[in-house]
Structures are given as C-alpha cells and as structure tokens.
C-alpha cells in the first residue's frame, strides 16, 4: 500500500475556505484543501494508492484543521501504515490526536514533546487492550467478554501538528516519513526510520533477534520489518512505540512538508 500527503506553506494574498476534511474510506483517493491560519495560507492534499498485495488498503490518514477553545488553531496531519490488517491504523486515526491534545499528565502547550511521548505510549497500551469490533458490542458475546478476540496487526505513525500555521511538531514510530522541502528544491527528513539493524542492540536486550535473510529486508523475530510500531502484540516485548520527535520553525524558505508510506 502507499499513501502520501503534502502540506504546502506560503504567504498568499487570498486564502480559500477553511477546510477540515479527510477521506475515511479505503482504496484510492485524492483531495486538496486550503486552510487559513494568520498570515500564512496552508494548502494540503493527499493521495492514496492500493498496492499489489491480495488485500484491501490498510493505510489511514488524517488531514484537518481545528480551531481550539483557547483560540489556537492546529493543523493535524498523519499517515498510519497498517500491517496485518487495518484495525490499529483505524484506531490511531480516530484517537491519537485527541489523546495528544488532551494528555492529562503533560499539557501539550507547556511541554509538547512529553505530551506526545506520553500520548503515544498511552494510545499503544489501549491498542493492545482493545478487541475486535463487535466483541464489546453484544454481537453474540457478552459486553466486556474477556474471551473476545484481540485486534491483530499493527501500524506505523508519522504525525505533524501545525501550530497556528507557524510551527510543525513532528513525531513518528516506524518507517513512515516526514520530509521538509524548501523553495530551492532541497529536502530534509524530519522523521527517523526505525529499522531493525539500527536498533538491533535494543531488540536483543529485550530478548528478541534480527534476521538478515538474503533477498529479504531485516526483520524483528523474522516477522516485522521495523523496530518500532503500534500494536503487534506478539512482538511487543521486543519492539517499542517510543516516538522520535522534533519541532521546526517554518522559515521563509520552507515550502512544503511531505508525509508518506509505502
């Protein structure tokens, strides 16, 4: 599967209508929107393409602006690349940003990085506890049935919170990327690829191992091609959901941010 979204930041004389929209379906999809925030006009769009694997689209994304009660505006952008099903990616789409902005122990506006870190961990714990749709909804099983099937699979996450059109706060788990491009055509990766070989020491210290089979990518416990992810219950003792993060100031030379997965 592949998904891509792009934020273009610039100064324009006129902006369009405020947009707060996201494709909620699966498969192919393309959209553009424009949102005004202060002197900057931020245009964003996204494009989804199903891959060749014999299953439906497992990627999910978020692309919207929110006006908060305190007067601040945040642009919320993310790509969640699901694997072994779309359950976890769908849950992240519906809950991760709310968990960040409402993190109870660390206020996002006071300490955004710690709020994101705590919210990523808190969300992953909820992912590991949640059951398949219907298990807790009375469809043939009692509500809260402890024997209900747990949701399977996992997901990467790359998220950007654009504060008042000026400051993007970037976080990621896994190998989905955020790349900043400037008007001169130069590109700089803002996210960190969490690869098994790069984090082999941490994986082995937790009791896991990394395979290097000729013709295949390195994998944790011969299964997962990344060292950090949401979900993946069977591998959780050996992988992490700890995000890498950075805060960028959008200067005059910055033109766009691209979020992508493959």
N, C-alpha and C positions, 0 to 999 in steps of 0.2 A: 504494500500500500504506500501511497505517497500523499502528503498534504503540505501545503505551503500557504503562508500568509505574509503579507507585506504591509508595513507601516511607512508611509511617506510623510516626512515632516518638513514644512516650509512656511514661508510668510507669503500670504496672498491678500489681494485687496478685498476679495469677497469669498465667503465660505458658503457651503450648501447647507441644507437642513441638517440638524443634529441627527445622527444615526445611531441606533442601538440595536443591532441585528446580528444574528448568527444562523448559519444553516444547521438544523437539528437532525437532518436525515443522514443517509449514508450514500456511498457510491460517488458519483461525480457531482461537482458543484463549483460554481464560480460566482463571486459577488464583489461589488465595490461599494464603498460608502465614504462619506466625508463628515467629520465632526469638528466643530469649532471649539477651541479652548484658549481664551485670552487672545494674544496677538498671533499665535500660531494656528494654522489650519492643518489638521492632520487628516490625511486621506488613507484609507486602508482597504484592503481587498484580500480575498482568499481563493484558493483553487484546490480542489480535491480530485484525485485520480485513483481509481481502484487498480491494484496490482494484478499480477497473474496467478496469485495463489487461489486454490479452489475454495474460497470462502468470501463472504462479503467484507465490506470496508470495516476495519477495526479502529481506524483513527477518529478522533473527535477534536473539536477546536472551539475556542471562544473568541469573539471579536465584537466588543461593545464598549460604549462609554456609559458611565454612571455619574449622575450628579448626587453627591452625598449631602446629608442633612447639615453638615458643618460648613457647606459652601465650596468644598473642594470637589474637583472633578477628577475621576480616574478613568483611564482607558485600560481595559482588561483584554489581554491578548494571550492566547496559548495554543499550543499543539500538544495533543496527547496521543502517542502512538501505541495503541494496544497490541498485545500479542496473546495468542491462545484464547481469543475471544475479545469482545468489546466491552465487557462488564465493567472493568476497572477504569478504562478510559472514559466511559459514560459517567461513572460516579465522580470522577475528577472534574469533568466538565460542569456538573451540576453543583459541586460543593467546594472545590478547592479555594476559589477566590473568596467566597463568603467566609470560609474558615480563616483565611489570612486577614481579611479586613476586620473580622470580629474576634481575633485571637484574644482570649481572656487574660493571659499572663503577661503578655508584652504588647503594648499599644503599637499599632502599625506606624503611627505618625511620630512616635517617640523613638522607636527602635525597629525600623522596617526589616532589617536583616534577621534579627532574632525572632520577630513575629512570623516571618516567612518560614524560618527553620522550624519553629515550634509547630506551625500550622501544617507543614509538610509531614512532620512526624505524627502529629495527631490524626491527620487525614489517613495516613498509611495504616495506623492502628485500627481505624474504623473500617477501612477497606478489608483488612484481614478478618474482621469480625462479621462482616455483612454476609447475608445469604442471598441465594438466587431469588429473583422476582417471583412472588407467589408463596415462598416458604413462610413468610411472616404475614401473609395477606389472606389466610384462610382458604387457600385453594387446595383442599384435600388434606391439609395439615393444620394442626393447632397453631394458634398465634404464638410465636416465640419458640417453636419446636426446636429443641437442641439437636435433633437428628436431621434437620433440614440440610440440604447440600450447600456448602460454601461456594461463593463465587470463585471462578477459576481465572487463571491467567494473571496478567499484569500490564503495566503501561509505563512508558517514559513520560516526562513532563518538561516542557520548556515554557515558562511564563514570563510575561512582561506586564508590569503595572506602570502606566504612564501617568505621572502626577502632574495635573494641571498643564498638560501639553509640553512640559519642560524637562522632566526628569524621569527616564525609564529605569525601573528597578527590575533586574533580570535574575531569574533563578532557573536551575534545571537539575533534573535527575535522569540519567540515561544518556542516550546518544542523539537525541533531537537537538537541533542547533538554533542559536540566535546569532545573526551576523549583522554588524553595523556597516553601512556603506556611506561614503561621502561623495560630494559633488564631483570630485576628481576621479572617481572610479575605484578608489582603494577600498578594500573590505577588511574588517577585523572581527574575528569571532569573539563574542561576549560570553558564550556558554563554554562548558568544559565537557568533552567526550569522556564518559565513564566506561573505559574499556577494561576487560579482564586482565590483560597483560600489564597495563599501567597500575592496576590496583591488586596485583597478584599477592603481594605480601599481606594486605589486609584480609583478602579472601582466605588465604591459607591459615592466617592466625585465628580465624573463626572456625576452622575445621573443614573448609572447602578446598577445591582444587580447580585448576585451569587446564583445559585440554587444548592442544595445538595439533589438530589433525590436518595433514596435508590436503589442501584444496578446500578447507573449511575455515571459518573465522574462529578465533579463540573463544571458548565458551566456559562459563562457570558451571562446574559439575557436569560438563559435557552437554549442557542444556541451553543456558542463557548467554547471548552474545553481548551482554553488558554487565557491568559490575554494580549498578545501582538501578532501582526501579521501584515503583509502587506495586504492591501485591506480591505475586509469586510466592505463595505460602510455603511451598515445599523447599524453596531456596532461601527463605528469609533469614535463617541463621548465618548464611554465608554472604549475603548481599546487604546493601544499605539503601535507605531512602533519604539520606542526608543530602541536601542540595548544595551546589556551588552557586554563589551569588555575586552580583556586582551592581553598583549604582553608577549611572552615567549622567553627565550633564550634556544636554543636546546643544552643541555649539552651532555657529553659523554654517560650518562646513558639513554638518550631518544632513544626509538626505533621506535615508531610509533604514529600516530595520527589517530583516527577513527572518521569519521563523519557519523551520522546515523539518520534515522527517521523511524517511524513505522505507 
